[in-house]
Amino acid sequence: MCGNNMSAPLPAIVPAARKATAAVIFLHGLGDTGYGWAEAFTGIRIPHVKYICPHAPTQPVSLNMRMSMPSWFDIYGLSPDADEDESGIKRASENIKALIEQEVKNGIPSHRIILGGFSQGGALSLYTALTTQQKLAGVVALSCWLPLRNSFPQASANSANKDMHVLQCHGDADPLVPFIFGSQTAEKMKSLINPTNITFKSYRGLPHSACPEEMVDVKRFIEKQLPAISDE
C-alpha cells in the first residue's frame, strides 16, 4: 500500500436487516481490524440497526518497539503514569466525529448512534463521546480506560453528552489493561456525567477479550438505548 499510510480501508459494515434508523460505530483494539467485530455484531444484530466497524490506520507503535500496526493513536506504555499521545488521540477523535457526521448526513440522527470500542478503541470512544458536541445515544466501552484523564473535567465542559448512558465491561483477569484501570475509569466517568447512567460490569476469569455473556449484555444495552421507532 503506497501513498499516505494514514489512510485505512473502508469500514466493515453490517447493514440493517430493514431500514436503518439507528447505528453502532465500534472501534477495534490495537493491532486488530474491524472485520472480527463486524462478525461479532452479526451474531447479536438488531434489525433496524446498522453496525459500522472502521479500521484504524497503520502506524508505528512505541509500546511494540515502533512496529507498524493498525492503531488509532500511539501508545507509549500501559502504566497509569505513562505519557500519552495527546495530538494523536485528538486527531483520531476528530476522525471519529467526522464518521458520526457522515451517518447524520446519511439520515441517522446522532442521538440514534451508539459509539463503542474495545481496549484502545474503547478508550477512543469514551474520549470522543465526552468531547463532542454531537449528542449520542450512549457508549459501549469494553476492557478500556479513559485517555488524557487529567484533561477532564475541563475537556468535557461543552459536551452534549452529560446524560448519556454508558455500558463499561471489563474482565477481572485482564493482564493487559488491568481490571483496576476499568473500575477507576468508571469512577472517573461518574464525576463527568450523570452517575446513574453508568453501568460497570465485570466478568470473572475473563482476560483481555470479549465473551458471549458480555456480548449478550452489549446487545441488551443497544436494544434499550436504540429501540425501534414506530414508523419503521
Salt bridges, closest charged atoms under 4 A:
ASP74 OD2 - ARG66 NH1 3.51
GLU86 OE2 - LYS90 NZ 2.70
GLU94 OE2 - LYS97 NZ 3.19
GLU103 OE1 - LYS50 NZ 3.01
ASP174 OD2 - HIS170 NE2 3.46
ASP174 OD2 - HIS208 ND1 2.68
GLU187 OE2 - LYS190 NZ 3.40
ASP217 OD1 - LYS201 NZ 3.65
ASP217 OD1 - ARG220 NH1 3.87
GLU232 OE1 - ARG18 NH2 3.02
GLU232 OE1 - HIS48 ND1 3.92
GLU232 OE2 - ARG112 NH2 3.96
